[in-house]
Amino acid sequence: MTVFKTYLKILRKNIVMVIIFTFLLVLFGGLSMSSQDKSLSFSAIKPDIIIINNDEKIGITKGFIDYLKENSNTPSVKNTEEALNDALFYNDTDYIIYIPKGFNEDFMSGKIDHIDVKKADNFNASYSDMLINRYLNIASIYKDKVSNQDELVKVVNKTLKNDTKINITTKLDTTSLEKAQFFFDFESYSMLVCLIFIISLILSIFNEEKIRKRNVISSSSYKRNNRILLLANLLYAFVLWIIYFGLALILLGDIIWTSNGILYVINSFVHLITITSLAFLIGNVVTNKDAVNGITNIIALGTSFFCGVFVPLAYLPDSVIKIAHCLPTYYYVKSNSIITSLEEINFNTLQPVLINMAILISFAILFVILSNIVSNKRRKIG
């Protein structure tokens, strides 16, 4: 119990580090939720278009003006160049269109090459161009087949009102899954820091020469002390994982209980085993506790940058991806990305995820073997 009590004492002294990085997980996770909610929403807009009509409001001219009014806002501005220019300058309108005299007849005879416009440099002005071109292009197609202007307007309006039917072919809640992926990706960074720092620090303290020699001559066996340390580290890692799982429930909600959500959780647990074994290895290699903080930052930040935690894998250059293949977190993040896109869950679709989990377990076994080799050599030297 002495070893376990000492472990808890060291953990309590450094609990602030755990709290800070847990807070960062909540902070960035929450920011991601809100930013994605805003960026993924869509609402139709109507640009502000001022229509200056110099033609008779009949036939195609009337149909064109009615179409523009239906699909835009029409601010009321005095019909002078100064007032119109001021409206554009002060963003009171996005677009001004000048319908010339004789437009009706010239359009039907094919003499209209362009229409004079003034526009702002923004998206609404570009959308206004699209509205105008859409109407005139469709009207141009029909005008050679329909000579009566009233009939032409009816045909054009009917064509414009035809809506394309959209069938949703996926049942995935992609917005929620992308939020979940971001949370679990960033969780790897927080867990790397919290596990590597605490476990490495504690093991480095126990591996200090004075303490190690004292343990050798004590009544408690070396193997028993190691077992207690191992169990204490596993308990700390599991408690940390449970806390993060609770945060996922709070921030992500019901998505956690879906098939994809459960796969995120399982993948996170497998990654936990791997980085806990990595922390064991670092703790056995590093004997200077003052160096633990620097080593933790190098490993956690380096791994996160190379493996797609901070920057999505799709945006990383091939040279970086090749390096990332040598790091366990790459396979964890890669699995999260695959889970996000899984529509059907069966053995075939899960194969890439299972392979990545097997690689993570292989890394864990390798780290444990290396830890034992280092530990045994240090005991013989001592």
Stockholm file with secondary structure:
# STOCKHOLM 1.0

chainA/1-382         MTVFKTYLKILRKNIVMVIIFTFLLVLFGGLSMSSQDKSLSFSAIKPDIIIINNDEKIGITKGFIDYLKENSNTPSVKNTEEALNDALFYNDTDYIIYIPKGFNEDFMSGKIDHIDVKKADNFNASYSDMLINRYLNIASIYKDKVSNQDELVKVVNKTLKNDTKINITTKLDTTSLEKAQFFFDFESYSMLVCLIFIISLILSIFNEEKIRKRNVISSSSYKRNNRILLLANLLYAFVLWIIYFGLALILLGDIIWTSNGILYVINSFVHLITITSLAFLIGNVVTNKDAVNGITNIIALGTSFFCGVFVPLAYLPDSVIKIAHCLPTYYYVKSNSIITSLEEINFNTLQPVLINMAILISFAILFVILSNIVSNKRRKIG
#=GR chainA/1-382 SS CHHHHHHHHHHHHTHHHHHHHHHHHHHHHHHHHHHHHHHTCCCCCCCBEEEEECSCSCHHHHHHHHHHHHTSBCCCCCSSHHHHHHHHHTTSCSEEEEECTTHHHHHHTTCCCCCEEEECSSHHHHHHHHHHHHHHHHHHHHHTTCCSHHHHHHHHHHHHHCCCCCCCCCCCCHHHHHHHHHHHHHHHHHHHHHHHHHHHHHHHHHTSHHHHHHHHHSSSCHHHHHHHHHHHHHHHHHHHHHHHHHHHHHHHGGGGGSHHHHHHHHHHHHHHHHHHHHHHHHHHHCCCGGGHHHHHHHHHHHHHHHTTSSSCGGGSCHHHHHHHTTSHHHHHHHHHHHHHTCSSCSHHHHHHHHHHHHHHHHHHHHHHHHHHHHHHHHHHHC
#=GC SS_cons         CHHHHHHHHHHHHTHHHHHHHHHHHHHHHHHHHHHHHHHTCCCCCCCBEEEEECSCSCHHHHHHHHHHHHTSBCCCCCSSHHHHHHHHHTTSCSEEEEECTTHHHHHHTTCCCCCEEEECSSHHHHHHHHHHHHHHHHHHHHHTTCCSHHHHHHHHHHHHHCCCCCCCCCCCCHHHHHHHHHHHHHHHHHHHHHHHHHHHHHHHHHTSHHHHHHHHHSSSCHHHHHHHHHHHHHHHHHHHHHHHHHHHHHHHGGGGGSHHHHHHHHHHHHHHHHHHHHHHHHHHHCCCGGGHHHHHHHHHHHHHHHTTSSSCGGGSCHHHHHHHTTSHHHHHHHHHHHHHTCSSCSHHHHHHHHHHHHHHHHHHHHHHHHHHHHHHHHHHHC
//
